[in-house]
Amino acid sequence: MTLVQDGAPISLTARSGALNRLPELKDAPAAFRTAVRLMAANWIAGTLIFELPSGRELRMEGSKPGPEARIVVRDFAFMRRVLTAGDIGFAEGYMA
């Protein structure tokens, strides 16, 4: 898995703190940073693109080819809904 922002790969290790140093994510809630870190550590196939509130993109690219998906994040708080309520939380976050 590769995490890419603005064309530059980002190294994510358990203690690297790389996500906290990204300007767009340093003020993001811990739930969002934790979810991105967990997804990035386990991403295998395809690409997931987060379009952040600032308009910049955060890409997760798996080592195997697969589908590509884009999530437009208007408010970082949606991740708390996803983590606490799963697919229903994702739907509620989408509607909000």
C-alpha positions as CSV (number, residue, x, y, z in Angstrom):
1,M,0.0,0.0,0.0
2,T,1.1,3.5,-0.8
3,L,-0.3,6.7,0.7
4,V,0.2,9.6,-1.7
5,Q,-0.4,13.3,-1.3
6,D,0.3,15.7,-4.1
7,G,2.3,13.1,-6.0
8,A,4.6,12.4,-3.1
9,P,4.5,9.0,-1.2
10,I,4.0,9.2,2.5
11,S,5.6,6.7,4.8
12,L,3.2,5.4,7.5
13,T,4.6,3.4,10.3
14,A,3.0,2.9,13.7
15,R,5.1,5.6,15.3
16,S,6.0,7.9,12.4
17,G,3.4,10.5,13.1
18,A,3.4,11.3,9.3
19,L,-0.3,12.0,9.2
20,N,0.0,14.5,12.0
21,R,2.6,16.5,10.0
22,L,0.4,16.9,7.0
23,P,-0.9,20.4,7.0
24,E,-4.5,19.4,6.2
25,L,-4.6,16.6,8.7
26,K,-2.8,18.0,11.7
27,D,-6.0,19.8,12.8
28,A,-8.3,16.8,11.8
29,P,-9.9,14.9,14.6
30,A,-8.0,11.9,15.9
31,A,-10.8,9.6,14.7
32,F,-10.2,10.6,11.1
33,R,-6.4,10.3,11.3
34,T,-6.7,6.9,13.1
35,A,-9.1,5.6,10.5
36,V,-6.9,6.7,7.6
37,R,-3.8,5.2,9.3
38,L,-5.7,1.8,9.8
39,M,-7.0,1.8,6.2
40,A,-3.6,2.7,4.8
41,A,-1.9,-0.1,6.8
42,N,-4.4,-2.7,5.4
43,W,-5.1,-1.5,1.9
44,I,-4.4,-4.2,-0.7
45,A,-6.1,-3.6,-4.0
46,G,-7.4,-0.6,-5.9
47,T,-7.3,3.1,-5.0
48,L,-9.2,5.2,-2.5
49,I,-9.0,9.0,-2.9
50,F,-10.0,11.3,-0.1
51,E,-10.7,14.8,-1.3
52,L,-10.1,16.9,1.8
53,P,-12.0,20.0,2.8
54,S,-9.0,22.1,1.6
55,G,-9.4,20.6,-1.9
56,R,-6.2,18.6,-1.7
57,E,-6.3,14.8,-2.3
58,L,-5.0,12.0,-0.2
59,R,-4.7,8.7,-2.2
60,M,-4.4,5.2,-0.9
61,E,-3.1,2.9,-3.6
62,G,-3.0,-0.8,-3.1
63,S,-0.2,-3.0,-4.4
64,K,-2.7,-4.8,-6.7
65,P,-4.8,-3.2,-9.4
66,G,-8.5,-2.8,-8.6
67,P,-11.4,-0.3,-8.6
68,E,-10.9,3.4,-7.8
69,A,-13.2,5.3,-5.4
70,R,-13.4,8.9,-4.3
71,I,-14.7,10.2,-1.0
72,V,-15.3,14.0,-0.9
73,V,-14.8,15.0,2.8
74,R,-16.6,18.2,3.6
75,D,-16.4,17.8,7.3
76,F,-13.9,15.5,9.1
77,A,-16.6,14.6,11.7
78,F,-18.2,12.1,9.4
79,M,-15.5,9.6,10.3
80,R,-16.7,9.5,13.9
81,R,-20.2,8.5,12.6
82,V,-18.7,5.8,10.4
83,L,-16.6,4.4,13.3
84,T,-19.5,4.4,15.8
85,A,-22.3,3.2,13.5
86,G,-20.7,1.5,10.5
87,D,-22.7,1.6,7.2
88,I,-25.6,3.4,8.8
89,G,-23.1,6.0,10.1
90,F,-21.6,6.4,6.7
91,A,-25.1,7.0,5.2
92,E,-25.9,9.5,7.9
93,G,-22.6,11.3,7.4
94,Y,-23.3,11.4,3.6
95,M,-26.7,12.9,4.2
96,A,-25.4,15.5,6.7
